[in-house]
Amino acid sequence: MKKYKTGYTTGVFDLFHIGHLNILKRAKEQCERLIVGVSTDELTLQYKNKYPAIPYDERFEIVRSIIYVDDVVPQTNMDKFEAWNNHKFDVIFHGDDWKNSDMYKEIAQKLEKVGVDLVFFPYTKSTSSTLINNYIAGGAK
């Protein structure tokens, strides 16, 4: 039996890579049902100041096709408490690159009050969409 009934994670999932897969796999190992929020193009522009290389509909379909994912939903804002109100998950999973951010400290306080755990997985330092984009642009070797 898995530790959690319903888990939730989010991401842009642009230029899908092994780090993305690792988070989804590790999350699914801990929950019976995994819901994944895929950031819309507009949200990504809002908080990363750039559009994803891969359009939202294609990123949504890629994530939906992963065997570890049970349901995919659009992430239209960064409000994880609103996501909890909509999906009633027991745990939220994220890469530890967000662990000490002010946003996640606030999220942790709100979600803790409703019994939701936050689980952070190690960020895959060797691979990221930023590194891939830089390589494509000729900026990394």
ZANUKOL-458089 format. One record per residue: residue number from 0; x, y, z of N, C-alpha, C in turn. Coordinates in steps of 0.02 Angstrom, whole numbers, plus 50000, padded with zeros to 5 digits. Layout:
N
   n    nu    nv    nw   cau   cav   caw    cu    cv    cw
 NUM     X     Y     Z     X     Y     Z     X     Y     Z
...
END
This chain:
141
   n    nu    nv    nw   cau   cav   caw    cu    cv    cw
   0 50041 49941 50000 50000 50000 50000 50044 50062 50000
   1 50024 50111 49960 50064 50172 49954 50048 50220 50011
   2 50095 50264 50025 50089 50310 50081 50031 50359 50073
   3 50019 50382 50011 49967 50433 49998 49916 50407 49949
   4 49855 50432 49955 49802 50415 49908 49810 50457 49844
   5 49813 50524 49850 49816 50567 49792 49874 50616 49798
   6 49916 50617 49748 49972 50663 49746 49964 50713 49690
   7 50000 50768 49696 49995 50823 49647 50064 50852 49636
   8 50079 50865 49574 50141 50900 49558 50127 50943 49497
   9 50170 50992 49487 50161 51038 49430 50228 51051 49396
  10 50223 51078 49337 50284 51098 49302 50266 51125 49233
  11 50317 51154 49203 50309 51176 49133 50318 51116 49088
  12 50366 51073 49104 50381 51013 49066 50400 51030 48994
  13 50438 51084 48987 50461 51105 48921 50525 51067 48906
  14 50531 51045 48845 50588 51003 48825 50596 50946 48875
  15 50545 50904 48878 50540 50850 48928 50605 50811 48931
  16 50630 50800 48992 50694 50766 49003 50691 50720 49064
  17 50746 50688 49078 50750 50637 49131 50733 50665 49200
  18 50749 50728 49213 50731 50759 49277 50655 50761 49286
  19 50619 50778 49232 50546 50777 49235 50521 50707 49248
  20 50548 50660 49212 50526 50590 49220 50540 50565 49290
  21 50598 50583 49318 50616 50561 49385 50565 50586 49437
  22 50545 50649 49432 50496 50675 49479 50430 50638 49474
  23 50407 50627 49412 50343 50592 49403 50347 50520 49429
  24 50401 50487 49414 50410 50418 49437 50413 50413 49513
  25 50453 50456 49543 50460 50454 49616 50395 50474 49651
  26 50359 50521 49621 50295 50540 49650 50245 50482 49648
  27 50241 50450 49591 50194 50394 49583 50211 50336 49629
  28 50274 50327 49645 50294 50274 49691 50263 50284 49760
  29 50244 50347 49776 50219 50363 49843 50143 50372 49846
  30 50109 50374 49788 50037 50386 49791 50000 50341 49742
  31 49938 50327 49759 49896 50285 49716 49876 50321 49652
  32 49861 50385 49659 49839 50425 49601 49882 50488 49598
  33 49910 50502 49539 49952 50561 49529 49919 50609 49479
  34 49906 50669 49503 49879 50723 49461 49937 50770 49446
  35 49943 50789 49382 49998 50833 49362 49969 50896 49330
  36 49988 50953 49357 49970 51017 49327 50023 51039 49279
  37 50005 51051 49217 50051 51076 49166 50039 51151 49158
  38 50092 51190 49167 50087 51263 49162 50067 51284 49091
  39 50018 51328 49087 49999 51355 49022 50054 51400 48995
  40 50052 51414 48931 50100 51459 48901 50098 51528 48934
  41 50037 51552 48949 50029 51618 48979 50059 51621 49049
  42 50048 51568 49089 50077 51567 49156 50153 51564 49153
  43 50178 51524 49107 50251 51519 49100 50282 51586 49081
  44 50250 51622 49036 50273 51689 49018 50272 51735 49079
  45 50219 51729 49119 50211 51771 49178 50267 51762 49229
  46 50286 51699 49244 50336 51690 49297 50406 51673 49274
  47 50415 51657 49210 50482 51644 49184 50503 51696 49132
  48 50457 51740 49115 50470 51794 49066 50489 51767 48997
  49 50463 51709 48980 50473 51681 48913 50421 51628 48900
  50 50407 51618 48836 50362 51564 48817 50401 51499 48814
  51 50368 51444 48828 50401 51379 48820 50418 51366 48747
  52 50468 51324 48735 50486 51305 48667 50432 51260 48637
  53 50402 51219 48678 50350 51172 48657 50282 51202 48677
  54 50234 51207 48631 50168 51235 48648 50132 51194 48701
  55 50089 51227 48739 50052 51196 48794 50018 51131 48775
  56 49980 51131 48721 49942 51070 48702 49988 51010 48693
  57 50047 51021 48665 50094 50967 48654 50125 50944 48720
  58 50143 50992 48764 50171 50973 48830 50119 50935 48870
  59 50056 50956 48867 50001 50922 48901 49996 50850 48877
  60 49999 50840 48812 49993 50772 48784 50053 50729 48803
  61 50113 50758 48803 50172 50720 48824 50164 50695 48895
  62 50146 50740 48941 50138 50721 49012 50081 50671 49020
  63 50026 50681 48984 49969 50635 48988 49988 50564 48967
  64 50038 50558 48924 50059 50493 48898 50108 50456 48942
  65 50132 50487 48995 50180 50455 49040 50143 50405 49085
  66 50171 50345 49091 50137 50291 49127 50126 50307 49202
  67 50165 50351 49230 50159 50367 49301 50103 50416 49316
  68 50075 50447 49265 50027 50501 49272 49955 50475 49264
  69 49913 50490 49313 49843 50468 49309 49797 50522 49281
  70 49813 50584 49293 49770 50638 49269 49813 50700 49257
  71 49797 50738 49206 49833 50801 49191 49782 50857 49190
  72 49801 50913 49221 49758 50972 49224 49800 51033 49205
  73 49767 51084 49179 49804 51146 49165 49822 51182 49230
  74 49883 51207 49233 49903 51251 49289 49900 51322 49261
  75 49851 51360 49283 49841 51428 49257 49866 51481 49305
  76 49883 51461 49367 49913 51507 49414 49956 51466 49462
  77 49993 51501 49505 50040 51468 49550 50009 51452 49618
  78 49945 51463 49627 49912 51454 49691 49898 51380 49704
  79 49941 51349 49743 49935 51277 49757 49876 51264 49805
  80 49857 51313 49845 49799 51303 49888 49735 51301 49846
  81 49732 51342 49795 49675 51338 49749 49673 51270 49714
  82 49732 51245 49696 49737 51179 49665 49711 51126 49714
  83 49729 51132 49778 49705 51085 49828 49628 51088 49833
  84 49601 51149 49832 49528 51157 49834 49495 51121 49775
  85 49527 51121 49718 49499 51090 49658 49510 51014 49655
  86 49565 50989 49684 49584 50919 49673 49591 50878 49737
  87 49592 50908 49795 49593 50874 49860 49648 50820 49865
  88 49709 50839 49850 49766 50793 49856 49791 50790 49928
  89 49827 50736 49943 49855 50725 50010 49927 50750 50016
  90 49959 50756 49959 50030 50774 49957 50045 50811 49893
  91 50092 50857 49898 50117 50891 49839 50191 50877 49832
  92 50213 50861 49772 50283 50844 49758 50314 50900 49716
  93 50378 50913 49730 50413 50964 49690 50488 50952 49695
  94 50524 50980 49647 50597 50978 49649 50622 51022 49706
  95 50677 51003 49737 50701 51041 49795 50732 51108 49778
  96 50735 51126 49713 50758 51192 49694 50709 51246 49718
  97 50648 51227 49735 50598 51274 49760 50592 51272 49837
  98 50627 51227 49869 50616 51212 49940 50619 51272 49986
  99 50667 51315 49980 50674 51372 50026 50647 51437 49998
 100 50608 51433 49945 50580 51494 49916 50524 51521 49961
 101 50515 51586 49960 50462 51617 49999 50394 51589 49979
 102 50385 51578 49913 50321 51552 49889 50305 51485 49922
 103 50353 51439 49925 50340 51373 49953 50335 51374 50028
 104 50368 51420 50062 50359 51426 50134 50287 51445 50150
 105 50259 51491 50111 50190 51511 50120 50142 51454 50103
 106 50156 51420 50048 50115 51362 50028 50115 51309 50082
 107 50174 51295 50109 50180 51243 50161 50136 51259 50221
 108 50135 51322 50242 50095 51342 50299 50020 51332 50286
 109 49998 51351 50226 49927 51345 50209 49906 51271 50203
 110 49947 51232 50168 49930 51162 50156 49935 51120 50219
 111 49982 51137 50262 49990 51101 50325 49925 51104 50366
 112 49891 51161 50363 49829 51170 50401 49773 51123 50378
 113 49777 51100 50316 49726 51054 50290 49753 50983 50284
 114 49812 50970 50313 49839 50903 50316 49875 50879 50254
 115 49898 50925 50212 49934 50906 50151 50010 50908 50165
 116 50044 50855 50146 50117 50852 50153 50151 50882 50092
 117 50210 50910 50101 50253 50931 50046 50313 50886 50044
 118 50326 50856 49987 50383 50812 49978 50427 50841 49922
 119 50490 50852 49939 50537 50879 49890 50585 50825 49867
 120 50595 50821 49802 50644 50775 49773 50705 50813 49750
 121 50763 50781 49750 50824 50815 49727 50817 50838 49655
 122 50836 50900 49644 50836 50930 49577 50890 50895 49535
 123 50875 50879 49473 50924 50846 49429 50970 50900 49400
 124 51028 50909 49431 51073 50963 49412 51105 50953 49344
 125 51113 50891 49322 51147 50878 49259 51105 50893 49198
 126 51039 50898 49208 50993 50909 49151 50939 50957 49172
 127 50927 51007 49130 50870 51052 49141 50851 51080 49073
 128 50790 51104 49069 50768 51135 49006 50811 51195 48989
 129 50833 51232 49040 50877 51290 49028 50943 51267 48997
 130 50973 51214 49024 51036 51188 48995 51025 51164 48924
 131 50970 51130 48911 50955 51106 48843 50946 51165 48796
 132 50908 51216 48817 50899 51276 48775 50966 51310 48761
 133 51008 51315 48811 51074 51346 48801 51116 51305 48752
 134 51113 51240 48757 51150 51197 48711 51127 51206 48639
 135 51061 51207 48631 51032 51217 48564 51053 51284 48535
 136 51056 51335 48578 51074 51402 48556 51150 51409 48546
 137 51187 51357 48563 51260 51359 48554 51297 51387 48613
 138 51263 51396 48670 51294 51427 48728 51324 51377 48776
 139 51314 51313 48767 51342 51263 48813 51372 51206 48773
 140 51424 51178 48798 51458 51121 48764 51462 51062 48810
END
